[in-house]
Amino acid sequence: MTEDFLHFIWQFGLFERNNMKAVSGEEIEIISIGQLNADAGPDFFNARIKINGIEWAGNVEIHLRSSDWTKHNHHHDAAYNNVILHVVEEYNGESYTEKGTLIPSVTLKYDHKILENYLHLYRSNNSIACSRHLPGFDADMFNLYLSSIAIERLENKTIEIKEKLIYSRYSWEDVFYKCLAKNFGFRVNGLPFSMLAEAVPLKVLAKQKNNLLQIEALLFGQSGLLPAKSDQSYVKSLQAEYVFLKSKFDLKPLQKEIWKYLRVRPVNFPSVRIAQFAVLIHQSSALFSKVIEQENLESLIQMFSVNATKYWDSHYDFEKPSPVEVKNLGRESIWALIINTIIPFVFLYGREKGKSELTDRALKFMEMIPAEKNKIVRCWAEAGKIAGNALESQALIQLYNFYCQPRNCLQCRIGTTIIKSTKQLV
């Protein structure tokens, strides 16, 4: 039993209303349960309740035990003076406001099948608590819910972007560059790539935008991965350029130890990714502006279809040979960058500028990109829910991380529908 469960019972009106009486004997009639308060203060605002036939408007507080009122010091808090009803699971003492007014208390009566259903999900050993019950769940309702959850995930991603924009005084190009760099490192090297973007400001790269070798020298030199000595002409050229640029811009390189190679495929080595990133920066001046202009997904993909320079055709790392192969940024990697960087930026830019065509475009692009392939998406597939596109896979990831894993079934539309069912779960 949790207080959240009692909130759920009250919020959805799943309690017995007939012949409701306060512990002290007053007749209670619920006209309106009020509005759930997600912030500090009473649990439900603006409720309307008749007590012995007299209608009251005010707030409702919910606790497992009535003694929690005093335990939480509400009797010393003026914010609770307008509470007109104290709803509890167990009554074990009276509750008074700061002004000394006795608050009517009522013990909540409800069908205990609902509690059993909730506990069945909450205690489930399955990663997705309701997985056994999904086959019988209304498919249209599930898909409709996925759409709203996908937007919720997109909005969550924009929160961090918005904070960085405020800090940078809305320098969209600079914040986009830093976020793109972070996601260029993908899951394993995201943090080192983010540090690299800080170590090589966009304004510095912009001054060398017409010289790819200098862009490579800046990025490799600042990454700490550029060898101090080499007999190879390409590496010597990078070294010479970096010595000059480091002095010119007073740069301090990162430690090479921050980069991770363990369990990373050679084609995804940091050195290869940095080489590809350098080409992208070189080819795309005012990259964010160009991204916003793209109305076609395929043209956006082509913008990011970059190949590392010739040296990397035969190398995975500096002076580490590889079979001859063009080190291009693969389509799945581009899709990941679009999902995790471009779409959130386009969505937020549309919101900030009042351009609904951009927010619609962001969602449309997600529907056009294939579903992601990862452990979470496979877990849902095993439960019978197969993502048809990236919008659905993003929604399933959001559900899994923020609802299924922490067992927030009471905040999930799927979970609450199953819990409210009069059919007992087994």
C-alpha positions in Angstrom: 0.0 0.0 0.0 1.3 3.4 -1.0 -0.1 6.9 -0.7 0.1 7.1 -4.5 -2.3 4.2 -4.7 -4.8 6.1 -2.5 -4.4 9.2 -4.8 -5.2 6.9 -7.7 -8.3 5.6 -6.1 -9.5 9.1 -5.2 -8.5 10.7 -8.6 -10.5 8.1 -10.6 -13.4 8.0 -8.2 -12.9 4.2 -7.5 -14.2 4.4 -4.0 -17.6 3.8 -2.5 -19.6 7.0 -2.4 -23.0 5.8 -1.1 -23.6 6.4 2.6 -20.2 7.8 3.0 -19.6 9.1 6.6 -16.8 10.8 8.4 -15.2 8.9 11.3 -16.9 11.5 13.6 -20.3 10.7 12.1 -21.0 13.5 9.5 -22.6 12.5 6.3 -20.2 13.1 3.4 -21.3 13.6 -0.3 -18.5 14.1 -2.9 -19.6 16.6 -5.6 -16.1 17.1 -7.1 -12.9 15.3 -6.1 -10.8 18.4 -7.1 -7.7 18.7 -9.1 -4.5 16.7 -8.4 -1.7 18.9 -7.1 1.8 17.8 -8.4 3.5 20.5 -6.3 3.8 21.2 -2.6 0.7 21.6 -0.6 -2.6 19.6 -0.2 -3.0 16.7 -2.6 -6.2 17.9 -4.4 -7.3 21.5 -4.9 -10.7 23.0 -5.4 -12.8 20.0 -4.3 -16.5 20.4 -3.6 -18.0 18.4 -0.8 -21.2 18.4 1.2 -20.8 17.8 4.9 -24.2 17.2 6.6 -25.9 18.7 3.7 -23.8 21.9 3.6 -21.6 22.4 0.6 -17.9 23.2 1.1 -15.3 24.2 -1.4 -11.6 23.6 -0.5 -8.8 21.1 -0.6 -8.4 17.4 0.2 -5.4 15.8 1.8 -4.7 12.0 1.6 -2.6 9.9 3.9 -2.2 6.2 4.7 -2.8 6.9 8.4 -4.6 10.0 9.9 -1.6 10.4 12.3 0.6 11.2 9.2 -1.1 14.7 9.3 0.8 15.5 12.5 3.8 13.5 11.5 4.2 15.7 8.4 3.6 18.9 10.5 0.5 20.0 8.5 -1.0 21.2 11.8 1.7 23.9 11.8 1.4 24.8 8.1 -1.0 27.6 7.0 -1.0 26.1 3.5 -3.3 23.3 4.9 -5.8 25.6 6.6 -8.2 25.3 3.6 -8.3 21.4 3.8 -12.0 20.4 4.2 -11.5 16.6 4.2 -8.8 14.2 5.3 -8.9 10.9 3.4 -7.1 8.0 4.9 -6.7 4.2 4.7 -6.4 3.9 8.4 -7.8 6.2 11.1 -5.7 6.5 14.2 -6.3 10.0 15.5 -7.8 13.5 14.8 -6.4 16.1 12.5 -6.4 19.8 13.2 -5.5 22.8 11.1 -3.0 25.5 12.2 -6.0 27.5 13.4 -7.2 24.6 15.6 -10.1 23.6 13.4 -11.0 19.8 13.4 -10.9 18.4 9.9 -13.4 15.6 9.1 -11.6 12.4 8.3 -13.0 9.6 6.2 -11.6 6.1 5.6 -11.6 5.2 1.9 -13.7 2.2 1.0 -12.9 0.5 -2.4 -13.0 -2.8 -4.2 -9.9 -4.6 -3.0 -9.6 -6.4 -6.4 -8.1 -3.0 -7.5 -5.4 -3.2 -4.9 -4.7 -6.8 -5.7 -4.3 -5.9 -9.4 -2.0 -3.1 -8.5 0.2 -5.3 -6.3 0.2 -7.9 -9.0 1.8 -5.5 -11.4 4.0 -3.8 -8.8 5.5 -7.1 -7.6 5.9 -8.6 -11.1 9.3 -10.1 -11.9 8.9 -9.2 -15.6 10.7 -6.2 -17.0 7.3 -5.0 -18.4 5.0 -5.7 -15.5 1.8 -5.9 -17.7 3.4 -8.0 -20.5 1.2 -11.0 -19.9 -1.9 -8.8 -20.2 -1.0 -6.8 -23.3 -2.4 -9.3 -25.8 -5.9 -8.5 -24.6 -5.3 -4.8 -24.4 -7.2 -2.6 -26.9 -4.8 -2.1 -29.8 -6.2 1.3 -30.9 -6.0 2.7 -27.3 -2.4 1.4 -27.0 -1.3 3.0 -30.3 -3.0 6.3 -29.4 -1.2 6.3 -26.1 2.2 5.6 -27.8 1.7 8.8 -29.8 1.3 10.9 -26.7 4.2 9.2 -25.0 6.5 9.8 -28.0 5.7 13.5 -27.7 6.4 13.3 -23.9 9.8 11.8 -24.7 10.5 14.5 -27.3 9.6 17.2 -24.8 11.9 15.6 -22.2 14.8 15.8 -24.6 14.1 19.5 -25.3 14.4 20.4 -21.6 18.2 20.1 -21.6 18.5 21.8 -24.9 16.3 24.7 -23.7 18.6 25.1 -20.6 21.7 25.2 -22.8 20.0 27.8 -25.0 19.2 30.0 -22.1 22.8 29.7 -20.8 24.2 30.6 -24.3 21.7 33.5 -24.8 19.9 31.5 -27.5 22.9 30.7 -29.7 21.1 27.9 -31.7 24.2 27.1 -33.9 26.5 26.7 -30.9 24.2 24.6 -28.8 23.3 22.4 -31.8 27.1 21.9 -32.5 27.7 20.8 -28.9 24.6 18.4 -28.8 25.5 17.0 -32.2 29.0 16.3 -31.0 27.8 14.5 -27.9 25.5 12.3 -29.9 28.3 11.7 -32.5 30.0 9.7 -29.7 26.9 7.7 -29.4 26.4 5.7 -26.2 30.0 4.8 -25.3 31.9 8.0 -26.2 29.2 10.6 -25.8 30.8 12.3 -22.8 34.3 12.5 -24.4 32.8 13.9 -27.6 30.9 16.5 -25.5 34.2 17.5 -23.8 35.8 17.8 -27.2 33.1 20.2 -28.4 33.8 22.3 -25.3 37.6 22.1 -26.0 37.1 23.2 -29.6 34.6 26.1 -29.7 32.5 26.4 -32.8 33.8 30.0 -33.4 37.4 28.5 -33.6 36.3 25.9 -36.2 34.4 28.5 -38.2 37.6 30.4 -38.8 39.1 27.3 -40.4 35.9 26.2 -42.2 37.5 26.3 -45.7 40.5 24.1 -44.6 39.6 20.5 -43.8 43.1 19.6 -42.7 43.0 22.4 -40.1 39.6 21.3 -38.8 41.0 17.7 -38.5 44.1 19.1 -36.8 42.0 21.0 -34.2 39.7 18.1 -33.4 42.4 15.4 -33.3 44.9 17.6 -31.5 42.4 18.7 -28.8 41.1 15.1 -28.4 44.5 14.1 -27.2 44.5 11.3 -29.8 47.0 12.9 -32.2 50.4 11.1 -31.9 53.3 13.2 -30.8 55.6 11.4 -33.3 55.0 9.8 -36.6 56.6 8.9 -39.9 53.4 9.3 -41.9 53.0 12.4 -44.0 49.3 12.8 -43.1 50.0 12.7 -39.4 52.9 15.0 -39.7 50.7 17.5 -41.5 48.2 17.3 -38.7 50.9 17.8 -36.1 52.3 20.9 -37.8 48.9 22.5 -38.2 47.9 21.7 -34.6 51.1 23.2 -33.1 50.3 26.5 -34.9 46.6 26.5 -34.1 47.1 25.5 -30.5 49.4 28.4 -30.0 47.2 30.8 -32.0 44.0 30.1 -30.0 45.7 29.2 -26.7 44.1 25.7 -26.6 44.5 23.0 -24.0 44.0 19.4 -25.2 42.1 16.7 -23.5 43.7 13.5 -22.1 43.5 10.7 -24.6 42.6 8.3 -21.7 39.0 9.6 -21.7 38.2 7.8 -24.9 36.8 4.3 -24.7 37.7 1.5 -27.1 36.5 -1.5 -25.1 33.6 -3.4 -26.8 33.6 -0.8 -29.6 33.6 -2.0 -33.1 36.7 -0.7 -35.0 34.6 1.2 -37.5 33.2 3.1 -34.5 36.5 3.9 -32.9 36.7 7.5 -31.7 39.4 8.4 -34.3 37.1 7.3 -37.1 34.1 9.2 -35.7 36.2 12.4 -35.2 37.4 12.2 -38.8 33.8 11.9 -40.0 32.7 14.8 -37.7 35.5 16.9 -39.2 34.2 16.4 -42.7 30.7 17.2 -41.7 31.8 20.5 -40.1 33.9 21.3 -43.2 31.0 20.6 -45.6 28.3 22.4 -43.7 28.7 26.0 -42.7 25.8 27.2 -40.5 24.8 23.6 -40.1 21.8 24.2 -37.9 20.3 26.7 -40.3 20.6 24.2 -43.1 19.0 21.5 -41.0 16.0 23.6 -40.2 15.6 24.3 -44.0 15.4 20.6 -44.9 11.8 19.6 -45.7 12.7 16.2 -47.0 14.1 13.4 -44.9 16.2 11.9 -47.6 17.9 15.2 -48.3 18.6 15.5 -44.6 20.2 12.0 -44.6 22.4 13.0 -47.5 23.7 16.0 -45.6 25.0 13.6 -42.9 26.3 11.0 -45.4 29.9 11.8 -44.9 33.1 9.8 -45.6 36.3 10.2 -43.5 39.3 11.4 -45.5 41.4 9.1 -47.6 43.9 8.2 -44.8 41.1 6.5 -42.8 40.2 4.2 -45.7 43.1 2.0 -44.5 43.1 2.9 -40.8 40.9 2.4 -37.7 43.2 4.5 -35.6 46.4 6.4 -36.1 49.0 4.1 -37.5 46.7 1.1 -36.9 46.0 -0.3 -40.4 42.6 -1.7 -41.4 41.4 -3.5 -44.5 40.8 -0.9 -47.2 37.2 0.4 -46.8 35.6 3.8 -47.1 34.8 4.9 -43.5 31.4 6.4 -44.1 28.8 7.3 -41.6 26.3 4.4 -41.9 22.6 4.9 -42.4 21.7 3.5 -39.0 24.1 6.0 -37.4 22.6 8.8 -39.3 19.1 7.7 -38.2 20.3 7.8 -34.6 21.7 11.3 -35.0 18.4 12.5 -36.6 16.3 10.9 -33.8 18.4 12.1 -30.9 19.7 15.5 -32.1 18.0 16.9 -35.2 14.3 16.0 -34.4 14.4 17.4 -30.9 16.0 20.7 -32.2 13.5 21.0 -35.0 10.7 20.3 -32.6 11.9 22.9 -30.1 12.7 25.5 -32.7 9.2 25.1 -34.1 7.7 25.6 -30.6 10.0 28.6 -29.7 9.3 30.3 -33.0 5.6 29.4 -33.2 6.1 27.4 -36.4 3.8 24.4 -36.2 5.0 23.2 -39.6 8.4 22.4 -37.9 6.9 20.5 -35.0 4.8 18.5 -37.4 7.8 17.9 -39.6 9.8 16.5 -36.6 7.0 14.0 -35.8 6.6 13.1 -39.5 10.4 12.4 -39.8 10.1 10.0 -36.8 7.3 8.2 -38.4 9.4 7.8 -41.6 12.5 6.4 -39.8 12.6 2.7 -39.1 12.2 1.5 -35.5 15.4 1.3 -33.5 17.0 -2.0 -32.7 18.0 -2.3 -29.0 17.3 -4.4 -25.9 14.3 -2.4 -24.9 12.6 -2.6 -28.3 13.2 -6.3 -28.3 11.7 -6.7 -24.9 8.5 -5.1 -26.1 8.5 -7.3 -29.2 8.6 -10.4 -26.9 5.5 -9.0 -25.2 3.8 -8.8 -28.6 4.2 -5.0 -29.2 6.4 -4.5 -32.3 7.5 -1.0 -33.1 6.7 0.0 -36.7 8.8 3.1 -36.8 11.1 5.4 -34.7 8.2 7.3 -33.2 6.8 4.0 -31.8 10.2 2.7 -30.7 11.0 6.1 -28.9 7.6 5.8 -27.2 8.3 2.3 -26.1 11.7 3.3 -24.7 10.0 6.1 -22.8 7.4 3.7 -21.3 10.1 1.2 -20.3 12.4 3.7 -18.7 10.0 6.0 -16.9 7.0 3.8 -16.2 7.8 0.1 -16.4 11.2 0.0 -14.7 10.3 2.3 -11.7 6.9 0.6 -11.6 5.0 3.8 -12.2 1.9 1.8 -13.3 -0.4 4.3 -11.6 0.8 7.1 -13.9 0.6 4.9 -17.0 -2.6 4.8 -19.0 -2.1 1.2 -19.8 -1.3 0.3 -16.2 -4.3 2.2 -14.8 -6.7 0.6 -17.3 -5.5 -2.8 -16.3 -5.6 -2.1 -12.6 -9.1 -0.6 -12.8 -10.4 -3.7 -14.5 -12.9 -5.6 -12.4 -11.2 -8.8 -13.6 -8.6 -10.0 -11.1 -5.1 -10.5 -12.5 -3.4 -13.8 -12.2 
